[in-house]
C-alpha cells in the first residue's frame, strides 16, 4: 500500500489544519510514493524506536511527538536528531507525526474515555467545525461518583499505569467535576477554573502554576507527559489494523521513561 494512500485516510480523520501553528506534523521523512508493508507505532522517535523499526523491517514509523520541531542547521553525526534522520533514510524508513491535530481530534476523547468522564465537553475551545460543534484541547466532565482526591489519584494511577502521581490540594476533599488535558497542559488551568472544575489532570506541571491553581480552588494531579499520552500507541495500533488490514503493525513497549526511587 502506498504511503500517500495511508496519509489520505489519516489526514481525513486527523486533519493537519487542526495542528497549532507552532507544531510540525505530517510526513517529516520519506516519500509519499513508498510502498508500506510494516508500521511501527511509538510516542516518540527515540534511538530505541529507530532500532526496533530496523529490526522489524518497518517501512513507516507513526508517532505522536514530532522528531523535527525546528530546522536542522546541519545533518551530521554530531547532532543526535540528525543521526536519527540519517538512520531512517539509510534504512528506507518513512516517518509521519500527528501531534496537536491528534490531541484535538483523538487524544482528548481517549483521555475522557479512560477516566470515564460523563458528558465530556471541550476544555480549551479553539474553534468550531462546519457543523457548529466545538473543537479544542482537553475535556471536562463529571466522574461516575463523587470521590476523594486520593481516590481519583488512585484511578489515574491505575488508568495511566503509574507508580505515583503528584497531587496538589486537600487529598480528603471530595471532587466530581474533572478536567483532563494531555501532555504539558498548564494552559488549561484558566479554562478549568472558568468551567468550575474541581480538579485538573495533566502533565509537566511547574511548581508555581500548581500552587497558584490550588490557591484558587483547583486541585491538580500531575500524571506526567507520557502517562497522559501513551494511549496514542494502543489507539493507533487498532486504527491502522482496522483501516489498513494489509499492513503489519508493531508497537513500542508501553513503559514510563523514568523510574521513581
C-alpha positions as a Markdown table, in Angstrom:
| # | Residue | x | y | z |
|---|---|---|---|---|
| 1 | Unk | 0.0 | 0.0 | 0.0 |
| 2 | Unk | 1.4 | 3.4 | -0.9 |
| 3 | Unk | 2.2 | 5.9 | 1.9 |
| 4 | Unk | 0.1 | 8.6 | 0.2 |
| 5 | Unk | -3.0 | 6.4 | 0.5 |
| 6 | Unk | -2.4 | 5.9 | 4.2 |
| 7 | Unk | -1.8 | 9.6 | 4.7 |
| 8 | Unk | -5.0 | 10.5 | 2.9 |
| 9 | Unk | -7.1 | 8.4 | 5.4 |
| 10 | Unk | -5.2 | 9.6 | 8.4 |
| 11 | Unk | -5.5 | 13.3 | 7.4 |
| 12 | Unk | -9.2 | 12.9 | 6.8 |
| 13 | Unk | -9.7 | 11.7 | 10.4 |
| 14 | Unk | -7.0 | 13.9 | 12.0 |
| 15 | Unk | -6.7 | 17.0 | 9.7 |
| 16 | Unk | -3.4 | 18.7 | 9.7 |
| 17 | Unk | -5.2 | 22.1 | 9.7 |
| 18 | Unk | -6.1 | 21.4 | 13.3 |
| 19 | Unk | -2.5 | 21.5 | 14.4 |
| 20 | Unk | -1.3 | 24.5 | 16.4 |
| 21 | Unk | 0.7 | 27.0 | 14.3 |
| 22 | Unk | 4.0 | 26.2 | 16.2 |
| 23 | Unk | 3.6 | 22.5 | 15.5 |
| 24 | Unk | 5.2 | 20.3 | 12.8 |
| 25 | Unk | 3.0 | 17.5 | 11.7 |
| 26 | Unk | 2.7 | 15.2 | 8.7 |
| 27 | Unk | 5.3 | 13.4 | 6.7 |
| 28 | Unk | 8.7 | 14.6 | 8.1 |
| 29 | Unk | 11.0 | 12.0 | 6.5 |
| 30 | Unk | 10.3 | 9.9 | 3.4 |
| 31 | Unk | 8.5 | 9.5 | 0.1 |
| 32 | Unk | 4.7 | 9.6 | -0.4 |
| 33 | Unk | 5.1 | 7.0 | -3.2 |
| 34 | Unk | 6.8 | 4.5 | -0.9 |
| 35 | Unk | 5.1 | 1.1 | -0.5 |
| 36 | Unk | 4.2 | 0.4 | 3.1 |
| 37 | Unk | 4.0 | -3.2 | 4.5 |
| 38 | Unk | 5.0 | -2.7 | 8.1 |
| 39 | Unk | 4.3 | 0.1 | 10.5 |
| 40 | Unk | 5.9 | 0.8 | 13.9 |
| 41 | Unk | 3.8 | 3.0 | 16.3 |
| 42 | Unk | 5.6 | 4.9 | 19.0 |
| 43 | Unk | 5.0 | 8.0 | 21.1 |
| 44 | Unk | 8.4 | 9.4 | 20.1 |
| 45 | Unk | 11.2 | 8.7 | 17.6 |
| 46 | Unk | 13.8 | 7.7 | 20.1 |
| 47 | Unk | 17.0 | 5.8 | 19.3 |
| 48 | Unk | 15.3 | 2.7 | 20.7 |
| 49 | Unk | 12.3 | 3.3 | 18.4 |
| 50 | Unk | 14.6 | 3.6 | 15.3 |
| 51 | Unk | 16.4 | 0.4 | 16.2 |
| 52 | Unk | 13.1 | -1.5 | 16.7 |
| 53 | Unk | 11.9 | -0.2 | 13.4 |
| 54 | Unk | 15.0 | -1.6 | 11.7 |
| 55 | Unk | 14.7 | -4.9 | 13.5 |
| 56 | Unk | 11.1 | -5.5 | 12.5 |
| 57 | Unk | 11.6 | -4.2 | 9.0 |
| 58 | Unk | 9.2 | -1.3 | 9.3 |
| 59 | Unk | 8.7 | 0.9 | 6.3 |
| 60 | Unk | 6.9 | 3.6 | 8.3 |
| 61 | Unk | 7.1 | 5.0 | 11.9 |
| 62 | Unk | 3.9 | 6.7 | 13.1 |
| 63 | Unk | 4.5 | 8.9 | 16.2 |
| 64 | Unk | 2.7 | 11.5 | 18.3 |
| 65 | Unk | 5.5 | 13.8 | 19.0 |
| 66 | Unk | 7.5 | 15.2 | 16.1 |
| 67 | Unk | 11.2 | 14.5 | 15.9 |
| 68 | Unk | 11.7 | 17.7 | 14.0 |
| 69 | Unk | 10.4 | 20.9 | 15.6 |
| 70 | Unk | 13.0 | 23.3 | 14.2 |
| 71 | Unk | 15.1 | 23.3 | 11.0 |
| 72 | Unk | 18.3 | 21.4 | 11.3 |
| 73 | Unk | 21.3 | 23.6 | 10.5 |
| 74 | Unk | 23.4 | 20.6 | 9.7 |
| 75 | Unk | 22.8 | 16.9 | 9.2 |
| 76 | Unk | 25.9 | 15.3 | 10.7 |
| 77 | Unk | 26.8 | 12.7 | 13.2 |
| 78 | Unk | 27.4 | 15.4 | 15.7 |
| 79 | Unk | 23.7 | 16.1 | 16.1 |
| 80 | Unk | 21.6 | 13.4 | 17.8 |
| 81 | Unk | 18.4 | 14.4 | 15.9 |
| 82 | Unk | 20.3 | 14.4 | 12.6 |
| 83 | Unk | 21.7 | 10.9 | 13.4 |
| 84 | Unk | 18.2 | 9.5 | 13.7 |
| 85 | Unk | 17.1 | 11.2 | 10.5 |
| 86 | Unk | 20.2 | 9.7 | 8.7 |
| 87 | Unk | 19.4 | 6.3 | 10.0 |
| 88 | Unk | 15.8 | 6.5 | 8.9 |
| 89 | Unk | 16.9 | 7.5 | 5.4 |
| 90 | Unk | 19.6 | 4.8 | 5.2 |
| 91 | Unk | 17.1 | 2.1 | 6.1 |
| 92 | Unk | 14.3 | 3.4 | 3.9 |
| 93 | Unk | 12.0 | 4.1 | 6.8 |
| 94 | Unk | 9.4 | 6.8 | 6.3 |
| 95 | Unk | 8.3 | 8.9 | 9.3 |
| 96 | Unk | 5.0 | 10.6 | 10.0 |
| 97 | Unk | 4.0 | 12.6 | 13.0 |
| 98 | Unk | 0.5 | 13.6 | 14.3 |
| 99 | Unk | 0.8 | 15.8 | 17.3 |
| 100 | Unk | -1.6 | 18.6 | 18.3 |
| 101 | Unk | -4.0 | 17.7 | 15.5 |
| 102 | Unk | -4.3 | 14.3 | 17.2 |
| 103 | Unk | -4.5 | 15.9 | 20.6 |
| 104 | Unk | -7.6 | 17.8 | 19.4 |
| 105 | Unk | -9.2 | 15.1 | 17.2 |
| 106 | Unk | -8.3 | 12.0 | 19.2 |
| 107 | Unk | -6.3 | 12.2 | 22.5 |
| 108 | Unk | -8.8 | 14.4 | 24.3 |
| 109 | Unk | -11.6 | 11.9 | 23.8 |
| 110 | Unk | -9.4 | 9.0 | 24.7 |
| 111 | Unk | -8.4 | 10.6 | 28.0 |
| 112 | Unk | -12.1 | 11.3 | 28.8 |
| 113 | Unk | -13.0 | 7.7 | 28.0 |
| 114 | Unk | -10.1 | 6.2 | 30.0 |
| 115 | Unk | -11.2 | 8.3 | 33.0 |
| 116 | Unk | -14.9 | 7.5 | 32.5 |
| 117 | Unk | -15.9 | 11.2 | 32.3 |
| 118 | Unk | -19.6 | 11.6 | 31.8 |
| 119 | Unk | -21.0 | 14.2 | 29.3 |
| 120 | Unk | -17.5 | 15.4 | 28.4 |
| 121 | Unk | -17.1 | 18.8 | 26.8 |
| 122 | Unk | -14.1 | 20.6 | 25.2 |
| 123 | Unk | -11.9 | 22.1 | 27.9 |
| 124 | Unk | -9.9 | 24.6 | 25.8 |
| 125 | Unk | -12.1 | 25.7 | 22.9 |
| 126 | Unk | -10.1 | 26.7 | 19.8 |
| 127 | Unk | -12.8 | 26.9 | 17.2 |
| 128 | Unk | -15.8 | 25.2 | 15.7 |
| 129 | Unk | -16.3 | 22.7 | 12.9 |
| 130 | Unk | -18.6 | 23.4 | 9.9 |
| 131 | Unk | -21.5 | 21.7 | 11.8 |
| 132 | Unk | -21.1 | 24.2 | 14.7 |
| 133 | Unk | -19.6 | 21.8 | 17.2 |
| 134 | Unk | -16.6 | 23.0 | 19.2 |
| 135 | Unk | -13.1 | 21.6 | 18.9 |
| 136 | Unk | -10.1 | 22.1 | 21.1 |
| 137 | Unk | -7.7 | 20.7 | 23.7 |
| 138 | Unk | -8.7 | 18.6 | 26.7 |
| 139 | Unk | -12.1 | 17.6 | 28.0 |
| 140 | Unk | -14.1 | 18.3 | 31.1 |
| 141 | Unk | -16.9 | 16.3 | 32.6 |
| 142 | Unk | -18.1 | 14.5 | 35.8 |
| 143 | Unk | -16.9 | 11.2 | 37.1 |
| 144 | Unk | -19.3 | 8.4 | 37.8 |
| 145 | Unk | -19.5 | 9.2 | 41.5 |
| 146 | Unk | -18.1 | 11.8 | 43.9 |
| 147 | Unk | -14.9 | 10.6 | 45.4 |
| 148 | Unk | -11.9 | 12.0 | 47.4 |
| 149 | Unk | -9.0 | 13.5 | 45.6 |
| 150 | Unk | -7.0 | 10.5 | 46.9 |
| 151 | Unk | -9.4 | 8.0 | 45.3 |
| 152 | Unk | -9.3 | 9.9 | 42.0 |
| 153 | Unk | -5.5 | 9.9 | 42.1 |
| 154 | Unk | -5.6 | 6.1 | 42.5 |
| 155 | Unk | -7.8 | 5.9 | 39.5 |
| 156 | Unk | -5.4 | 8.0 | 37.5 |
| 157 | Unk | -2.5 | 5.8 | 38.6 |
| 158 | Unk | -4.4 | 2.7 | 37.5 |
| 159 | Unk | -5.6 | 4.0 | 34.1 |
| 160 | Unk | -2.2 | 5.6 | 33.2 |
| 161 | Unk | -0.1 | 2.8 | 34.6 |
| 162 | Unk | 1.8 | 5.0 | 37.0 |
| 163 | Unk | 3.7 | 4.2 | 40.3 |
| 164 | Unk | 3.0 | 7.7 | 41.6 |
| 165 | Unk | 1.4 | 11.0 | 40.8 |
| 166 | Unk | 1.9 | 14.5 | 42.2 |
| 167 | Unk | -1.2 | 15.8 | 43.9 |
| 168 | Unk | -1.9 | 19.4 | 44.8 |
| 169 | Unk | -4.9 | 20.0 | 47.1 |
| 170 | Unk | -6.6 | 18.5 | 50.1 |
| 171 | Unk | -6.4 | 14.8 | 49.5 |
| 172 | Unk | -9.6 | 14.3 | 51.5 |
| 173 | Unk | -11.6 | 16.8 | 49.5 |
| 174 | Unk | -14.5 | 15.3 | 47.5 |
| 175 | Unk | -14.4 | 16.0 | 43.8 |
| 176 | Unk | -16.7 | 15.3 | 40.9 |
| 177 | Unk | -16.1 | 17.7 | 38.1 |
| 178 | Unk | -12.8 | 16.8 | 36.4 |
| 179 | Unk | -10.8 | 18.3 | 33.6 |
| 180 | Unk | -8.1 | 16.5 | 31.7 |
| 181 | Unk | -5.5 | 17.9 | 29.3 |
| 182 | Unk | -2.8 | 15.6 | 27.9 |
| 183 | Unk | 0.9 | 16.4 | 27.8 |
| 184 | Unk | 2.0 | 19.8 | 29.2 |
| 185 | Unk | -1.4 | 21.2 | 30.0 |
| 186 | Unk | -0.8 | 24.2 | 32.2 |
| 187 | Unk | -2.5 | 26.4 | 29.6 |
| 188 | Unk | -5.8 | 24.6 | 30.6 |
| 189 | Unk | -5.8 | 26.0 | 34.1 |
| 190 | Unk | -7.8 | 29.2 | 33.3 |
| 191 | Unk | -10.4 | 27.2 | 31.4 |
| 192 | Unk | -10.7 | 24.6 | 34.1 |
| 193 | Unk | -11.3 | 27.3 | 36.7 |
| 194 | Unk | -13.8 | 29.1 | 34.4 |
| 195 | Unk | -15.7 | 25.9 | 33.9 |
| 196 | Unk | -15.8 | 25.1 | 37.6 |
| 197 | Unk | -13.6 | 22.0 | 37.6 |
| 198 | Unk | -12.7 | 20.6 | 41.0 |
| 199 | Unk | -9.5 | 19.1 | 39.7 |
| 200 | Unk | -7.4 | 19.2 | 36.5 |
| 201 | Unk | -5.4 | 16.2 | 35.4 |
| 202 | Unk | -2.4 | 16.9 | 33.2 |
| 203 | Unk | 1.4 | 16.6 | 33.0 |
| 204 | Unk | 4.6 | 18.6 | 33.2 |
| 205 | Unk | 3.2 | 21.0 | 35.9 |
| 206 | Unk | 5.6 | 23.6 | 37.2 |
| 207 | Unk | 5.6 | 24.5 | 40.9 |
| 208 | Unk | 4.1 | 28.0 | 40.6 |
| 209 | Unk | 1.3 | 27.0 | 38.2 |
| 210 | Unk | 0.3 | 24.2 | 40.5 |
| 211 | Unk | 0.3 | 26.1 | 43.8 |
| 212 | Unk | -1.4 | 29.1 | 42.2 |
| 213 | Unk | -4.2 | 26.9 | 40.8 |
| 214 | Unk | -4.6 | 25.3 | 44.2 |
| 215 | Unk | -4.9 | 28.7 | 45.9 |
| 216 | Unk | -7.8 | 29.4 | 43.6 |
| 217 | Unk | -9.7 | 26.2 | 44.4 |
| 218 | Unk | -8.5 | 24.0 | 41.6 |
| 219 | Unk | -6.8 | 20.7 | 42.7 |
| 220 | Unk | -4.2 | 19.4 | 40.4 |
| 221 | Unk | -3.0 | 15.9 | 39.5 |
| 222 | Unk | 0.3 | 15.7 | 37.6 |
| 223 | Unk | 0.3 | 12.4 | 35.8 |
| 224 | Unk | 3.3 | 13.2 | 33.6 |
| 225 | Unk | 3.6 | 13.8 | 29.9 |
| 226 | Unk | 3.9 | 10.1 | 29.0 |
| 227 | Unk | 1.2 | 9.0 | 31.4 |
| 228 | Unk | -1.4 | 11.2 | 29.7 |
| 229 | Unk | -0.4 | 10.4 | 26.2 |
| 230 | Unk | 0.7 | 6.7 | 25.8 |
| 231 | Unk | -2.9 | 5.8 | 25.0 |
| 232 | Unk | -1.9 | 7.0 | 21.4 |
| 233 | Unk | 0.1 | 3.9 | 20.9 |
| 234 | Unk | -2.8 | 1.5 | 21.6 |
| 235 | Unk | -5.3 | 3.6 | 19.7 |
| 236 | Unk | -3.3 | 4.0 | 16.6 |
| 237 | Unk | -2.3 | 0.3 | 16.5 |
| 238 | Unk | -6.0 | -0.6 | 16.4 |
| 239 | Unk | -6.7 | 2.2 | 14.0 |
| 240 | Unk | -4.1 | 1.0 | 11.5 |
| 241 | Unk | -5.1 | -2.6 | 11.7 |
| 242 | Unk | -8.7 | -1.6 | 11.0 |
| 243 | Unk | -8.1 | 0.9 | 8.3 |
| 244 | Unk | -5.2 | -0.9 | 6.5 |
| 245 | Unk | -5.6 | -4.6 | 7.1 |
| 246 | Unk | -2.8 | -5.5 | 4.6 |
| 247 | Unk | -0.3 | -3.7 | 6.8 |
| 248 | Unk | 1.5 | -5.4 | 9.7 |
| 249 | Unk | 1.6 | -3.3 | 12.9 |
| 250 | Unk | 4.3 | -3.2 | 15.6 |
| 251 | Unk | 4.3 | -1.1 | 18.7 |
| 252 | Unk | 6.8 | 0.2 | 21.1 |
| 253 | Unk | 6.5 | -1.2 | 24.6 |
| 254 | Unk | 4.3 | 0.9 | 26.9 |
| 255 | Unk | 6.8 | 1.8 | 29.6 |
| 256 | Unk | 7.3 | 5.0 | 31.6 |
| 257 | Unk | 10.6 | 6.7 | 30.5 |
| 258 | Unk | 11.7 | 7.3 | 34.1 |
| 259 | Unk | 11.9 | 5.5 | 37.4 |
| 260 | Unk | 10.5 | 6.6 | 40.8 |
| 261 | Unk | 13.1 | 5.7 | 43.5 |
